[in-house]
Amino acid sequence: MADQSKLWYLENFNLFEMVDKSKMMELDAITSMQEIKKSQPIYFAEDPSGSIFFLKKGRVKLTRISPDGKEFIVALINPGEVFG
């Protein structure tokens, strides 16, 4: 299967199902699509962010680190889900 366009992915997130085509084109123009390597941090919850993420494929593990350094999994994000 060929890779779908960024616009195709945006149009297929339920969040945007009521958005008209012209607004979808605007959204397409101001968004970007990136491939993130396994185990590469995407963002840190304690840092302010003006972004949200739409997961196209793979899985994202949301974690917290305890004061003694242990990692706790808060959630697992699957394709089609939004986080950030």
N, CA, C and O of each residue as an XYZ file, in Angstrom:
336
protein
N       0.844     -1.188      0.000
C       0.000      0.000      0.000
C       0.883      1.242      0.000
O       1.809      1.350      0.804
N       0.606      2.153     -0.874
C       1.372      3.404     -0.953
C       1.057      4.278      0.254
O      -0.042      4.225      0.806
N       2.041      5.084      0.654
C       1.804      6.021      1.759
C       0.723      7.011      1.366
O       0.694      7.514      0.243
N      -0.153      7.278      2.299
C      -1.222      8.254      2.087
C      -0.657      9.652      2.334
O       0.366      9.810      3.000
N      -1.333     10.657      1.793
C      -0.895     12.039      1.987
C      -1.235     12.503      3.395
O      -2.080     11.919      4.073
N      -0.565     13.555      3.815
C      -0.856     14.160      5.116
C      -2.318     14.579      5.185
O      -2.978     14.373      6.204
N      -2.823     15.164      4.108
C      -4.219     15.601      4.068
C      -5.155     14.411      4.249
O      -6.160     14.524      4.951
N      -4.842     13.275      3.631
C      -5.676     12.080      3.781
C      -5.756     11.681      5.255
O      -6.839     11.383      5.758
N      -4.618     11.674      5.944
C      -4.622     11.308      7.366
C      -5.432     12.303      8.190
O      -6.207     11.903      9.059
N      -5.258     13.590      7.926
C      -6.027     14.605      8.656
C      -7.525     14.414      8.440
O      -8.311     14.496      9.384
N      -7.910     14.161      7.204
C      -9.330     13.990      6.881
C      -9.920     12.747      7.538
O     -11.131     12.678      7.745
N      -9.092     11.773      7.866
C      -9.582     10.524      8.426
C      -9.509     10.445      9.944
O      -9.820      9.399     10.513
N      -9.106     11.522     10.619
C      -9.224     11.594     12.071
C     -10.629     12.088     12.385
O     -11.058     13.109     11.848
N     -11.352     11.376     13.251
C     -12.731     11.744     13.600
C     -12.844     13.190     14.056
O     -13.886     13.818     13.869
N     -11.803     13.715     14.642
C     -11.802     15.085     15.143
C     -12.174     16.085     14.054
O     -12.767     17.124     14.345
N     -11.834     15.784     12.813
C     -12.030     16.719     11.708
C     -13.179     16.348     10.770
O     -13.292     16.924      9.688
N     -14.029     15.406     11.159
C     -15.049     14.930     10.232
C     -16.059     15.994      9.806
O     -16.671     15.855      8.747
N     -16.251     17.042     10.588
C     -17.220     18.084     10.230
C     -16.558     19.330      9.619
O     -17.231     20.330      9.370
N     -15.252     19.269      9.381
C     -14.524     20.413      8.833
C     -14.641     20.400      7.309
O     -14.444     19.365      6.673
N     -14.965     21.566      6.726
C     -15.132     21.620      5.273
C     -13.776     21.572      4.556
O     -12.724     21.768      5.164
N     -13.835     21.308      3.262
C     -12.627     21.088      2.459
C     -11.661     22.284      2.487
O     -10.448     22.082      2.549
N     -12.167     23.515      2.442
C     -11.265     24.676      2.437
C     -10.509     24.786      3.761
O      -9.325     25.121      3.773
N     -11.183     24.506      4.870
C     -10.508     24.542      6.179
C      -9.511     23.391      6.290
O      -8.452     23.543      6.899
N      -9.847     22.232      5.699
C      -8.905     21.111      5.704
C      -7.650     21.471      4.915
O      -6.548     21.081      5.299
N      -7.799     22.197      3.838
C      -6.645     22.615      3.048
C      -5.771     23.581      3.849
O      -4.544     23.523      3.763
N      -6.400     24.475      4.631
C      -5.645     25.383      5.506
C      -4.891     24.586      6.561
O      -3.720     24.853      6.834
N      -5.566     23.611      7.151
C      -4.935     22.770      8.158
C      -3.764     21.999      7.568
O      -2.720     21.865      8.206
N      -3.932     21.499      6.365
C      -2.857     20.789      5.678
C      -1.636     21.690      5.497
O      -0.499     21.237      5.627
N      -1.875     22.954      5.199
C      -0.775     23.892      4.952
C       0.023     24.229      6.217
O       1.207     24.553      6.126
N      -0.600     24.158      7.378
C       0.101     24.570      8.607
C       0.567     23.402      9.467
O       1.081     23.614     10.566
N       0.396     22.169      8.982
C       0.840     21.010      9.753
C       2.034     20.350      9.075
O       2.330     20.609      7.909
N       2.707     19.500      9.827
C       3.823     18.743      9.250
C       3.708     17.282      9.660
O       3.064     16.945     10.653
N       4.343     16.432      8.879
C       4.365     15.011      9.166
C       5.831     14.628      9.356
O       6.686     14.983      8.544
N       6.111     13.902     10.434
C       7.487     13.513     10.734
C       7.554     12.040     11.074
O       6.601     11.472     11.607
N       8.684     11.422     10.767
C       8.940     10.063     11.207
C       9.871     10.158     12.412
O      10.936     10.773     12.343
N       9.463      9.553     13.493
C      10.239      9.584     14.738
C      10.844      8.201     14.958
O      10.155      7.189     14.834
N      12.120      8.164     15.280
C      12.797      6.890     15.523
C      12.347      6.287     16.856
O      11.982      7.004     17.787
N      12.382      4.972     16.923
C      12.020      4.246     18.132
C      12.843      4.759     19.312
O      14.049      4.975     19.192
N      12.186      4.949     20.441
C      12.784      5.410     21.700
C      13.197      6.870     21.698
O      13.783      7.336     22.675
N      12.911      7.607     20.634
C      13.222      9.041     20.591
C      12.110      9.805     21.299
O      10.942      9.646     20.946
N      12.443     10.629     22.289
C      11.403     11.428     22.950
C      10.733     12.384     21.967
O      11.391     12.977     21.112
N       9.429     12.521     22.101
C       8.675     13.431     21.238
C       8.451     14.747     21.965
O       8.659     15.826     21.411
N       8.029     14.640     23.195
C       7.866     15.828     24.031
C       7.852     15.391     25.478
O       7.685     14.208     25.776
N       8.028     16.344     26.381
C       8.017     16.075     27.812
C       6.817     16.786     28.420
O       6.614     17.979     28.192
N       6.022     16.053     29.194
C       4.767     16.574     29.743
C       4.958     17.856     30.544
O       4.069     18.708     30.569
N       6.101     18.003     31.195
C       6.318     19.195     32.022
C       6.688     20.435     31.198
O       6.676     21.551     31.716
N       7.015     20.239     29.919
C       7.358     21.362     29.047
C       6.103     21.918     28.378
O       5.262     21.150     27.913
N       5.968     23.238     28.326
C       4.806     23.797     27.622
C       4.884     23.460     26.132
O       5.967     23.433     25.546
N       3.730     23.207     25.534
C       3.707     22.862     24.122
C       2.504     23.499     23.451
O       1.413     23.533     24.020
N       2.700     23.994     22.260
C       1.605     24.541     21.474
C       1.198     23.572     20.378
O       0.565     23.965     19.399
N       1.563     22.297     20.542
C       1.312     21.297     19.506
C       0.470     20.144     20.032
O       0.455     19.844     21.226
N      -0.235     19.504     19.088
C      -0.848     18.213     19.372
C      -0.337     17.252     18.317
O       0.082     17.667     17.237
N      -0.373     15.971     18.631
C       0.169     14.950     17.752
C      -0.937     13.980     17.364
O      -1.761     13.592     18.192
N      -0.944     13.596     16.091
C      -1.874     12.608     15.562
C      -1.013     11.428     15.134
O      -0.172     11.569     14.245
N      -1.206     10.284     15.743
C      -0.351      9.141     15.441
C      -0.828      8.407     14.199
O      -1.946      7.892     14.152
N       0.038      8.367     13.195
C      -0.257      7.740     11.907
C      -0.033      6.233     11.981
O      -0.897      5.456     11.574
N       1.123      5.817     12.498
C       1.414      4.387     12.625
C       2.374      4.177     13.775
O       3.012      5.117     14.251
N       2.469      2.941     14.215
C       3.326      2.606     15.342
C       2.595      2.775     16.659
O       1.366      2.803     16.704
N       3.367      2.888     17.731
C       2.818      3.104     19.071
C       3.685      4.124     19.791
O       4.889      4.223     19.554
N       3.050      4.874     20.668
C       3.764      5.833     21.502
C       3.479      5.477     22.948
O       2.333      5.246     23.333
N       4.526      5.435     23.733
C       4.409      5.142     25.152
C       4.527      6.455     25.913
O       5.540      7.148     25.812
N       3.492      6.797     26.676
C       3.543      7.978     27.538
C       3.967      7.512     28.918
O       3.353      6.619     29.503
N       5.033      8.129     29.436
C       5.573      7.685     30.719
C       5.796      8.849     31.673
O       5.800     10.016     31.283
N       5.974      8.496     32.904
C       6.405      9.418     33.959
C       7.594      8.755     34.657
O       7.689      7.529     34.719
N       8.475      9.566     35.167
C       9.619      9.065     35.918
C       9.401      9.408     37.388
O       9.157     10.562     37.739
N       9.491      8.395     38.236
C       9.296      8.609     39.676
C      10.530      9.302     40.252
O      11.585      9.315     39.618
N      10.406      9.880     41.451
C      11.564     10.534     42.080
C      12.769      9.611     42.232
O      13.908     10.080     42.250
N      12.529      8.293     42.344
C      13.655      7.357     42.471
C      14.141      6.833     41.107
O      14.955      5.911     41.048
N      13.629      7.435     39.999
C      14.135      7.124     38.676
C      13.435      6.001     37.937
O      13.861      5.632     36.843
N      12.369      5.445     38.507
C      11.648      4.365     37.823
C      10.666      4.937     36.806
O      10.027      5.963     37.038
N      10.563      4.247     35.677
C       9.649      4.667     34.617
C       8.292      3.993     34.816
O       8.214      2.783     35.028
N       7.222      4.795     34.745
C       5.866      4.283     34.836
C       5.134      4.609     33.542
O       5.138      5.753     33.088
N       4.507      3.598     32.950
C       3.734      3.813     31.726
C       2.376      4.396     32.108
O       1.623      3.795     32.872
N       2.078      5.567     31.569
C       0.807      6.254     31.817
C      -0.232      5.818     30.792
O      -1.394      5.602     31.138
N       0.181      5.685     29.526
C      -0.737      5.282     28.461
C       0.054      4.787     27.261
O       1.222      5.133     27.083
N      -0.595      3.978     26.446
C      -0.047      3.570     25.158
C      -0.957      4.158     24.086
O      -2.170      3.949     24.107
N      -0.367      4.887     23.156
C      -1.105      5.541     22.087
C      -0.971      4.701     20.820
O       0.128      4.284     20.453
N      -2.097      4.459     20.157
C      -2.134      3.631     18.964
C      -2.473      4.480     17.735
O      -2.944      5.609     17.875
N      -2.236      3.942     16.530
C      -2.543      4.705     15.311
C      -3.977      5.233     15.318
O      -4.915      4.536     15.705
N      -4.118      6.481     14.880
C      -5.423      7.126     14.834
C      -5.768      7.909     16.075
O      -6.798      8.582     16.114
N      -4.918      7.837     17.105
C      -5.188      8.557     18.345
C      -4.411      9.874     18.381
O      -3.412     10.052     17.685
N      -4.903     10.780     19.209
C      -4.348     12.122     19.368
C      -3.754     12.229     20.767
O      -4.308     11.696     21.729
N      -2.611     12.930     20.874
C      -2.009     13.156     22.194
C      -1.218     14.436     22.164
O      -0.994     15.019     21.103
N      -0.793     14.876     23.343
C       0.086     16.041     23.411
C      -0.452     17.211     24.122
O       0.224     18.235     24.226
